[in-house]
């Protein structure tokens, strides 16, 4: 056995184990995919949006690590619009766009001609309302790829940063707005028709890929004079199908190449040499290399094969697209001098058998590799499990927060209509969810069952509020719906809403019993999670992290997760008065300018973190029961929470407002004023604290006036 063979085998085993330690193994890859496909399903549940959401890229592929800190890649398709290749595919009452290619059209690009919605003929300029259109010499009207830019600026009230076709207004999320074409154009059938040297992709993969269609994304060719007019074909769904067909060794090779690119090549070439170039290289290598070489003890060799493929592309100054014909991914990116330098670097990596991996800081890869001895002692199992728990908890946090965001979105939507219509809309959503429970995919079922019970809780609350408002007897069926929701959703939110209702019905003993029960649930350790646009959660309790790998999502949700408590406009009469102020946090023009319309609708609701709301409900309930010792204990618990979670809670400013209100009820207006001011410091805009402070000022003036008056009681007695 040669020394080279021993070296390659030894380093391959080390690399494979280290990559598994940092979360690149079958279990964590499935965890990431399951989470993001569940999130994608949740995003698409809310059908009134008339949009379809897709999560592409490394997050949903499961090809990232904690140290890579990958963005979320979101593609949003407009369901009211379809792209067609032929007039025979035209549909009535749809926004139909016809693909038009000319002799001068760059590869992978086309124009989109606007058609009439009532008959299958081209639209004329006076029939088109859109601003971003252009007309050619034949009077054909085309849609420019800047058509969404005005809407994005209006929705987000901010300028965006462009990364290719994506438009980012958030450092963590890149958004692409696209139109779907159900048919594959000729150039997007390249993968199916070109000669192939190897066994891969298989016929099963081809069969799935042919059903995917393509997207038209707003990006012109890098060297085009009409870059604002052209649209690019994107085969993202086909590419995801290919990535999901990879085995774990192929995924590890791809992740390792991404780490090399980001750590060693990006500082030199920036994003002009991209992750997509590495992905394309891996796909072509998989196509040409036999399937039996892709083994974990051959990981280093497989990575070297990919680098050899890349070196060949660089020498030709041409890296082809895997699924679309006549596309050179190097065009408009790297200069000839940069390509020569890149070739030298890649050749050096090949010659040195990737010794460079020992110098990668990302995820401590180099240190972990160096920690092995010649006998291949595995890295500490405890650290590996900690990494897995961190990844799993991150994925679960996303799933749970998006689940709650669906409830928030529904409540924002129905708050604009009357209670009866709101209930009809919610019941329609419940019927759809029951259908998903019976016939939906595994991802649809993950969201359907908990969301049904969350909506039951909301329906019960709306009914109760209307009953109290109209002085009707409270219907016992609503108690049953609360009971069902309390047992089947999360640990606290529905129970706290029920306790709040009991308080408003003046059933203080029942409220006290429920709150005592809720406080007993805190001992197991809870994970407070919100679903508003802030996307902040209180860090998971240690007990939760220990179980995050062992429990299914629904079980973890039911036993260890505490959602923020959400009240809508139709629940005013079953919530404490202090929370009503939270629905009116937007006061002046400065507040309105700070709000981002597309994601800050939650500010018209009352949302509070569950644990401080528990302590607040205890205080006001004990006050009604005249239990001063318990009142004092609840106040101190709430005060300790506010002090300890000043920068951790999603709605820390609301918790401080509740604490201020407790002191106000106790008659200590200066302490109340202090905590309202502290709340304002945490969140200067869109904060109900401004209303509380304004409300307290006359009380201060009155108290100061009384204290300044001379004591004349003796004179009055004399008189």
C-alpha atoms as one frame of an Amber mdcrd trajectory, in Angstrom:
protein
   0.000   0.000   0.000   1.620   3.286  -1.152   2.217   6.263   1.113  -0.016
   8.407  -1.124  -2.911   5.955  -0.783  -2.519   5.913   3.014  -2.428   9.717
   3.081  -5.527  10.089   0.911  -7.450   7.494   2.918  -6.368   8.980   6.277
  -7.215  12.595   5.399 -10.518  11.503   3.828 -11.571   9.809   7.049 -10.526
  12.834   9.092 -12.378  15.225   6.799 -15.495  13.098   6.794 -15.590  12.921
  10.592 -14.815  16.602  11.083 -17.542  17.613   8.619 -19.942  15.372  10.527
 -18.839  17.058  13.776 -19.808  20.484  12.394 -23.204  19.246  11.246 -22.632
  17.918   7.715 -24.041  14.425   8.068 -27.206  12.657   6.988 -29.153  13.455
  10.146 -28.455  17.191  10.159 -28.922  17.483   6.387 -32.361  15.915   6.725
 -33.078  18.191   9.690 -32.301  21.312   7.638 -34.297  20.130   4.635 -37.273
  19.107   6.730 -37.277  22.479   8.493 -37.067  24.631   5.383 -39.537  22.592
   3.362 -41.922  22.885   6.317 -41.352  26.645   6.343 -41.959  26.771   2.592
 -45.217  24.888   3.110 -46.263  27.289   5.877 -45.464  30.306   3.723 -47.785
  28.912   1.064 -50.625  27.960   3.396 -52.005  31.478   3.520 -53.715  31.375
   0.125 -55.080  34.918   0.106 -51.596  36.195  -0.716 -51.884  34.995  -4.364
 -48.157  34.255  -4.276 -46.114  31.082  -4.025 -42.952  31.069  -1.920 -39.907
  28.897  -2.556 -36.872  28.535  -0.310 -33.945  27.644  -2.545 -30.224  27.659
  -1.853 -28.044  26.186   0.835 -30.568  26.343   3.700 -33.191  24.131   2.076
 -30.500  21.975   0.416 -28.868  21.315   3.782 -25.480  22.301   2.352 -24.360
  24.871   4.897 -22.735  25.044   8.321 -23.067  27.306  11.337 -19.821  29.080
  10.487 -20.836  29.651   6.885 -23.655  31.918   8.105 -25.622  31.450   4.880
 -28.408  33.790   3.798 -31.989  32.692   3.298 -32.769  32.621  -0.433 -36.453
  33.282  -1.062 -38.136  33.227  -4.471 -41.645  34.704  -4.655 -43.780  33.771
  -7.650 -46.803  35.862  -8.644 -49.664  33.357  -9.034 -51.777  35.858 -10.967
 -49.255  35.851 -13.765 -48.050  33.064 -16.061 -45.315  32.941 -18.648 -46.099
  31.024 -21.836 -44.068  29.873 -24.838 -47.001  29.732 -27.254 -50.365  31.435
 -27.643 -52.105  28.061 -27.226 -51.137  28.147 -23.530 -52.918  31.485 -22.941
 -55.444  31.468 -20.046 -58.445  33.699 -19.451 -58.257  36.290 -16.631 -54.561
  35.702 -16.093 -51.722  38.124 -16.670 -50.179  36.274 -19.599 -46.599  37.023
 -20.622 -45.183  35.585 -23.845 -41.516  34.595 -24.120 -39.950  36.381 -27.077
 -36.436  35.556 -28.237 -34.683  37.345 -31.051 -31.576  36.489 -33.021 -29.591
  38.922 -30.874 -30.979  37.648 -27.542 -28.199  36.482 -25.205 -28.214  32.850
 -24.030 -30.578  32.157 -21.116 -32.356  35.495 -21.661 -35.524  36.707 -23.347
 -38.110  39.486 -23.442 -41.576  39.169 -21.907 -44.376  40.461 -24.112 -47.603
  41.539 -22.397 -50.798  39.908 -23.683 -54.398  40.888 -23.153 -56.212  39.138
 -20.255 -59.515  38.757 -22.144 -58.401  37.422 -25.536 -55.145  35.738 -26.669
 -53.706  38.681 -28.546 -50.868  41.123 -27.788 -51.703  44.116 -25.626 -51.262
  47.623 -26.968 -49.560  50.419 -25.076 -52.821  52.151 -24.094 -54.138  48.857
 -22.627 -51.250  48.464 -20.181 -51.298  50.115 -16.760 -47.795  49.111 -15.616
 -45.162  51.833 -15.505 -42.118  49.719 -16.320 -42.800  48.716 -19.907 -41.157
  49.419 -23.247 -42.394  49.299 -26.834 -40.321  47.993 -29.750 -40.342  49.131
 -33.358 -43.190  46.701 -34.129 -45.386  48.304 -31.403 -45.095  45.232 -29.180
 -45.324  46.011 -25.465 -42.787  44.314 -23.193 -42.342  44.223 -19.436 -39.067
  45.623 -18.056 -37.305  43.675 -15.316 -37.491  46.703 -13.008 -41.259  46.361
 -12.655 -41.086  45.158  -9.036 -38.583  47.776  -7.863 -41.150  50.493  -7.122
 -43.324  48.070  -5.153 -40.350  46.865  -3.100 -39.391  50.439  -2.191 -43.005
  51.131  -1.225 -43.398  47.917   0.789 -40.104  48.204   2.659 -39.694  51.993
   2.636 -36.036  51.493   1.945 -33.584  51.057  -0.863 -32.555  47.495  -1.607
 -29.212  45.945  -2.470 -29.106  43.923  -5.677 -27.243  40.615  -5.829 -27.879
  39.366  -9.338 -31.667  38.909  -9.623 -32.199  39.097  -5.841 -33.117  42.266
  -4.019 -32.156  42.384  -0.364 -33.530  44.823   2.203 -32.469  42.553   5.060
 -28.927  41.337   5.640 -30.168  37.781   6.230 -32.654  37.360   3.369 -32.244
  37.662  -0.397 -35.562  37.879  -2.244 -36.150  37.164  -5.929 -39.493  38.098
  -7.486 -40.224  35.825 -10.439 -42.806  34.512 -12.874 -43.300  30.804 -13.502
 -43.338  29.097 -16.878 -44.835  25.604 -16.742 -43.104  24.532 -19.965 -39.371
  24.185 -20.425 -37.962  26.262 -23.315 -35.651  24.482 -25.714 -32.483  25.860
 -24.134 -33.611  24.647 -20.672 -33.866  21.085 -21.954 -30.101  20.965 -22.430
 -29.612  18.553 -19.540 -32.038  16.041 -21.035 -30.729  16.101 -24.597 -26.947
  16.520 -24.507 -24.672  13.474 -24.656 -23.685  12.204 -21.202 -20.554  10.311
 -20.303 -21.751   8.823 -17.052 -24.584   7.189 -15.167 -25.933  10.324 -13.502
 -28.527  11.836 -13.395 -30.679   8.734 -13.377 -33.910   8.325 -15.338 -35.878
   8.796 -12.116 -34.196  12.157 -11.545 -34.877  13.148 -15.157 -38.549  12.237
 -14.759 -38.875  14.520 -11.715 -36.882  17.338 -13.309 -39.007  17.431 -16.471
 -42.055  18.358 -14.355 -40.416  21.362 -12.743 -40.826  24.093 -15.319 -38.734
  27.218 -15.083 -38.835  30.741 -13.639 -38.238  34.067 -15.301 -36.204  36.235
 -12.940 -35.484  39.967 -13.330 -31.869  39.977 -14.467 -30.377  41.038 -17.774
 -27.248  39.644 -19.389 -23.976  40.907 -17.920 -22.776  42.281 -21.284 -26.101
  43.447 -22.708 -27.097  46.973 -23.632 -30.694  46.094 -22.717 -30.018  44.679
 -19.261 -33.126  46.381 -17.790 -35.355  44.823 -20.443 -34.210  41.205 -20.349
 -35.403  38.356 -18.160 -33.283  35.326 -17.298 -34.421  31.710 -17.263 -33.826
  30.072 -13.876 -34.079  26.304 -13.343 -33.985  26.509  -9.537 -36.490  23.693
  -8.973 -34.556  21.380 -11.299 -31.328  22.223  -9.489 -32.962  21.488  -6.125
 -34.106  18.114  -7.474 -30.495  17.342  -8.409 -29.174  18.453  -5.015 -31.728
  16.315  -3.159 -30.499  13.303  -5.136 -26.932  13.622  -3.798 -25.581  11.139
  -1.291 -23.881  12.333   1.889 -20.351  12.083   0.446 -21.292  14.290  -2.491
 -22.847  16.793  -0.085 -19.687  16.809   2.032 -17.562  17.427  -1.061 -19.772
  20.347  -2.071 -19.771  21.854   1.439 -15.978  21.523   1.641 -15.605  23.294
  -1.723 -17.904  26.070  -0.489 -15.748  26.478   2.610 -12.630  26.659   0.446
 -14.267  29.269  -1.781 -15.498  31.442   1.063 -12.352  31.186   3.210  -9.564
  31.166   0.609 -10.942  32.418  -2.717 -13.551  35.021  -1.807 -10.980  37.372
  -0.178  -9.240  37.476  -3.585 -12.062  37.295  -6.137 -15.100  38.376  -4.150
 -18.388  36.931  -5.369 -17.257  37.073  -8.980 -16.296  33.442  -8.461 -19.475
  32.134  -6.888 -20.918  29.238  -4.949 -23.010  28.450  -8.031 -19.775  27.913
  -9.994 -18.731  25.354  -7.375 -22.148  23.672  -7.500 -21.959  23.393 -11.287
 -18.478  21.899 -11.014 -19.677  19.229  -8.578 -22.660  18.331 -10.796 -20.481
  17.856 -13.887 -17.983  15.798 -11.867 -20.775  13.591 -10.554 -21.961  13.070
 -14.104 -18.575  11.911 -15.367 -17.215   9.954 -12.385 -18.412   6.430 -11.492
 -20.926   6.169  -8.665 -18.791   3.767  -6.616 -16.035   6.332  -5.959 -18.338
   8.553  -3.880 -17.460   6.992  -0.543 -16.550   8.811   2.657 -13.137   7.164
   2.852 -12.504   8.584  -0.615 -13.660  12.114   0.208 -10.338  13.811  -0.518
 -10.004  12.165  -3.933 -13.568  13.137  -4.864 -12.834  16.742  -3.924  -9.650
  16.664  -6.018 -11.637  15.304  -8.985 -13.964  18.301  -8.682 -11.014  20.694
  -8.599  -9.609  19.019 -11.708 -12.950  19.550 -13.444 -12.867  23.202 -12.370
  -9.282  23.581 -13.611 -10.401  22.297 -17.011 -13.197  24.857 -17.161 -10.811
  27.665 -16.199  -8.300  26.666 -18.891 -11.069  26.828 -21.496 -12.290  30.127
 -19.991 -15.715  28.523 -20.147 -17.830  26.994 -17.391 -21.093  25.664 -18.862
 -24.444  25.770 -17.108 -25.520  22.260 -16.116 -29.154  22.625 -17.218 -29.204
  25.458 -19.809 -27.370  25.463 -23.138 -24.828  27.988 -24.460 -24.279  29.675
 -21.091 -20.792  30.588 -19.892 -20.944  31.308 -16.161 -17.635  33.213 -16.314
 -19.031  35.920 -18.613 -19.014  39.363 -17.043 -17.282  38.173 -13.871 -13.581
  37.337 -13.942 -10.973  38.989 -16.149  -8.374  36.930 -18.028  -5.735  37.902
 -15.477  -7.986  36.805 -12.610  -8.733  33.508 -14.351  -5.003  32.848 -14.701
  -4.520  33.545 -11.018  -7.491  31.350 -10.102  -6.073  28.550 -12.231  -2.712
  28.780 -10.425  -4.430  28.613  -7.031  -6.557  25.604  -8.005  -3.520  23.844
  -9.477  -1.602  24.451  -6.256  -4.461  22.949  -4.227  -4.419  19.864  -6.451
  -0.635  19.488  -6.298  -0.597  19.873  -2.496  -3.493  17.429  -2.041  -5.633
  20.081  -0.332  -3.271  20.741   2.539  -5.010  24.146   2.594  -7.926  22.675
   4.580  -5.699  22.793   7.664  -5.691  26.605   7.316  -9.471  27.136   7.153
 -10.791  28.974  10.214 -14.480  28.584   9.347 -16.187  26.234  11.830 -12.696
  25.601  13.271 -12.118  23.189  10.380  -8.327  23.509  10.429  -8.091  23.191
  14.204 -10.373  20.184  14.219  -8.327  18.501  11.502  -5.120  19.149  13.424
  -6.669  17.710  16.596  -6.585  14.233  15.099  -3.602  12.005  15.669  -2.351
   9.383  13.283  -4.620   6.767  14.840  -7.687   8.789  13.742  -9.074   9.407
  17.222 -12.499  10.958  16.710 -13.114  14.492  17.851 -14.895  14.832  21.151
 -18.415  13.466  20.869 -19.780  16.061  23.309 -18.794  18.942  21.031 -20.346
  17.206  18.047 -23.625  16.733  19.906 -23.552  20.376  21.014 -23.228  21.420
  17.368 -26.101  19.160  16.381 -28.269  20.617  19.136 -27.418  24.143  18.037
 -28.338  23.357  14.432 -31.523  21.518  15.396 -32.626  24.300  17.759 -31.968
  26.909  15.045 -34.094  24.947  12.568 -36.886  24.388  15.086 -36.856  28.076
  16.026 -37.448  29.011  12.386 -40.270  26.477  12.039 -42.014  27.555  15.247
 -41.669  31.287  14.586 -43.046  30.938  11.051 -45.929  28.860  12.433 -46.862
  31.655  14.826 -46.386  34.219  12.068 -49.188  32.485  10.148 -51.564  33.127
  13.052 -50.370  36.737  13.245 -50.907  37.205   9.503 -54.424  35.793   9.728
 -55.248  38.106  12.637 -53.836  41.144  10.821 -55.942  40.272   7.789 -59.242
  39.720   9.617 -58.787  42.777  11.846 -59.838  44.899   8.868 -63.335  43.350
   8.642 -66.297  42.946  10.990 -66.227  40.124  13.577 -68.730  37.919  11.715
 -66.789  38.109   8.480 -63.556  37.563  10.407 -64.945  34.351  11.887 -66.087
  33.160   8.457 -62.601  33.698   7.041 -60.983  31.890   9.954 -63.414  28.972
   9.669 -62.543  28.754   5.975 -58.868  28.484   6.950 -59.746  25.791   9.524
 -61.614  23.744   6.903 -58.606  23.981   4.598 -56.332  22.843   7.419 -58.548
  19.835   8.192 -58.279  18.908   4.522 -54.470  19.066   4.806 -54.558  16.799
   7.869 -56.398  14.170   5.815 -54.700  14.499   2.419 -51.661  16.764   2.764
 -47.957  15.995   2.547 -45.861  15.334   5.645 -44.817  19.002   5.654 -48.421
  20.200   5.407 -49.428  17.947   8.282 -46.629  19.350  10.464 -48.268  22.785
  10.340 -51.938  21.838  10.015 -52.619  20.246  13.408 -51.091  22.930  15.685
 -52.455  25.774  13.560 -55.988  24.328  13.790 -55.822  24.472  17.585 -54.307
  27.960  17.527 -57.225  29.121  15.395 -59.678  27.396  17.768 -58.243  29.506
  20.571 -58.652  32.649  18.472 -62.249  31.778  17.499 -63.131  31.175  21.155
 -61.579  34.502  22.102 -63.416  36.446  19.379 -66.734  34.848  20.363 -66.096
  35.618  24.025 -65.199  39.233  23.299 -68.347  39.753  21.245 -70.430  38.147
  24.000 -68.982  40.417  26.677 -69.358  43.475  24.443 -73.019  42.774  23.778
 -73.693  41.611  27.374 -74.643  38.168  26.200 -74.146  35.074  28.304 -70.789
  33.492  27.597 -71.289  30.292  25.624 -69.813  27.164  27.198 -68.649  25.899
  23.768 -65.974  28.566  23.809 -64.589  27.085  27.029 -64.401  23.748  25.225
 -62.480  25.265  22.336 -60.042  26.862  24.788 -59.648  23.525  26.548 -58.789
  21.807  23.274 -56.322  24.514  22.270 -54.642  24.560  25.683 -53.833  20.877
  25.502 -52.664  20.663  21.899 -50.665  23.756  20.933 -47.807  25.154  23.015
 -47.298  25.322  26.763 -48.622  28.757  27.735 -50.193  31.020  25.114 -53.717
  29.532  24.929 -53.804  28.954  28.694 -52.854  32.579  29.330 -55.529  33.808
  26.930 -58.034  31.672  28.810 -56.871  33.136  32.152 -57.181  36.619  30.666
 -60.735  35.848  29.579 -61.607  34.594  33.062 -60.227  37.823  34.530 -62.381
  39.894  32.181 -65.428  37.784  33.127 -64.588  38.514  36.780 -64.039  34.804
  37.430 -60.935  35.590  39.459 -60.638  32.262  41.277 -60.687  30.362  37.961
 -58.097  32.748  36.553 -55.916  32.264  39.645 -56.086  28.468  39.357 -55.073
  28.565  35.685 -52.216  30.986  36.388 -50.948  28.827  39.251 -50.982  25.861
  36.875 -49.106  27.877  34.227 -46.445  28.927  36.726 -45.895  25.279  37.611
 -45.118  24.591  33.947 -42.138  26.982  34.062 -40.103  24.484  36.078 -39.485
  22.230  33.068 -37.743  25.041  31.201 -39.441  26.899  28.362 -38.451  28.350
  25.031 -40.199  31.661  24.354 -40.678  32.217  20.625 -42.372  34.999  18.697
 -43.488  35.160  15.072 -43.433  38.896  14.406 -40.976  40.494  11.982 -38.389
  41.003  14.723 -37.622  37.255  14.619 -36.160  37.306  18.126 -36.600  34.516
  20.624 -35.496  34.242  24.208 -32.631  31.695  24.190 -33.793  28.131  24.735
 -33.536  26.829  28.294 -30.851  24.194  28.812 -33.468  21.503  29.391 -34.962
  22.265  25.979 -31.613  21.971  24.211 -31.066  18.573  25.787 -34.306  17.317
  24.216 -34.278  19.143  20.878 -32.723  16.152  19.082 -34.970  13.588  20.722
 -38.445  15.048  20.224 -40.556  15.546  17.140 -41.619  19.122  16.368 -45.178
  18.699  17.614 -44.095  17.086  20.887 -41.435  19.720  21.546 -43.965  22.436
  20.781 -46.544  20.959  23.139 -44.173  20.428  26.068 -41.409  23.050  25.928
 -42.329  25.972  23.644 -44.155  29.093  24.812 -45.427  31.287  21.990 -45.937
  34.994  22.420 -49.561  35.757  23.300 -51.402  37.464  20.446 -54.620  39.475
  20.728 -56.416  40.917  17.704 -58.782  43.859  17.354 -61.802  41.569  17.732
 -60.637  40.392  21.185 -60.698  43.735  22.989 -63.124  42.611  25.686 -61.184
  39.542  26.824 -57.816  41.184  27.396 -56.559  43.523  30.132 -56.947  47.217
  29.442 -53.190  47.803  29.557 -52.712  45.570  26.517 -55.254  47.514  24.483
 -52.739  50.380  24.381 -50.314  48.083  22.526 -52.716  48.018  19.558 -52.341
  51.774  19.242 -48.576  52.049  19.443 -48.298  54.022  16.210 -48.953  57.623
  17.214 -47.410  60.125  14.805 -45.810  60.438  11.380 -42.374  59.501  12.737
 -43.803  56.206  13.976 -45.488  55.572  10.647 -42.275  56.230   8.740 -40.491
  53.662  10.903 -43.023  50.964  10.038 -42.364  48.684   7.070 -45.803  47.965
   5.602 -45.119  44.484   4.292 -43.898  43.094   7.628 -45.047  45.360  10.463
 -48.789  44.726  10.377 -48.368  42.968  13.746 -48.023  46.406  15.344 -51.808
  46.776  15.087 -52.186  43.743  17.358 -51.263  43.281  21.016 -48.355  40.838
  21.310 -46.653  40.081  24.603 -44.028  37.565  25.695 -45.734  34.801  27.713
 -43.771  34.765  30.981 -44.054  38.497  31.793 -47.726  38.327  30.784 -48.181
  35.467  33.272 -46.725  37.560  36.111 -48.802  40.603  35.078 -52.023  38.577
  35.039 -51.130  37.213  38.460 -50.669  40.729  39.835 -53.985  42.122  38.579
 -55.835  38.921  39.588 -54.386  38.917  43.105 -55.308  42.602  43.366 -58.944
  41.751  42.652 -58.774  38.927  45.205 -57.186  41.330  47.726 -54.151  39.056
  48.281 -51.436  41.619  48.993 -48.623  39.150  49.676 -49.230  37.371  46.383
 -49.475  40.734  44.631 -46.072  41.709  45.987 -44.546  38.373  44.935 -45.957
  38.688  41.395 -44.686  42.261  41.103 -41.170  41.268  42.143 -41.135  38.349
  39.681 -42.205  40.644  36.858 -39.641  43.260  37.862 -36.853  40.663  38.009
 -37.883  39.370  34.592 -37.844  42.841  33.034 -34.406  43.543  34.487 -32.951
  40.159  33.430 -34.440  40.180  29.905 -34.011  43.830  28.977 -32.200  42.886
  25.756 -33.411  39.296  25.268 -37.182  39.323  24.981 -38.839  39.911  21.637
 -41.265  42.394  23.220 -39.177  43.718  26.114 -40.767  47.160  25.773 -44.248
  45.663  26.289 -43.083  43.792  29.398 -41.750  47.082  30.801 -45.086  48.759
  30.033 -46.926  46.038  31.952 -44.581  46.501  34.908 -45.208  50.248  34.788
 -48.938  49.615  34.829 -48.587  47.399  37.918 -46.868  50.231  39.757 -49.528
  52.603  38.490 -52.234  50.355  39.970 -50.259  50.348  43.222 -50.373  54.164
  43.260 -46.612  54.591  42.742 -46.751  56.922  39.760 -43.045  57.779  39.807
 -42.043  54.107  39.558 -44.615  53.660  36.794 -43.166  56.662  34.968 -39.648
  55.210  35.347 -40.567  51.916  33.683 -42.562  53.590  30.919 -39.482  55.701
  30.184 -37.319  52.572  30.264 -39.688  50.981  27.774 -39.374  54.038  25.531
 -35.600  53.718  25.625 -35.813  50.104  24.474 -38.086  51.036  21.576 -38.266
  54.780  20.845 -40.793  54.435  18.006 -44.102  52.614  17.791 -44.338  52.129
  21.530 -47.449  52.445  23.711 -45.198  53.874  26.443 -45.635  57.311  24.839
 -49.378  57.167  25.553 -48.779  56.018  29.134 -46.262  58.813  29.798 -48.615
  61.417  28.344 -51.450  60.026  30.469 -49.392  60.223  33.676 -48.292  63.855
  33.308 -51.499  65.391  34.710 -51.160  63.117  37.757 -47.640  64.431  38.405
 -48.828  68.000  38.084 -51.675  67.305  40.508 -49.391  65.597  43.037 -46.803
  68.387  42.833 -49.564  70.986  43.194 -50.945  69.246  46.276 -47.501  68.989
  47.838 -46.894  72.726  47.279 -50.127  73.813  49.015 -49.692  75.097  52.649
 -51.276  73.007  55.354 -54.310  75.057  56.560 -56.239  72.364  58.337 -55.929
  74.093  61.778 -57.238  77.388  60.471 -60.164  75.672  58.852 -60.965  73.898
  62.080 -60.866  77.197  63.901 -63.188  78.767  61.427
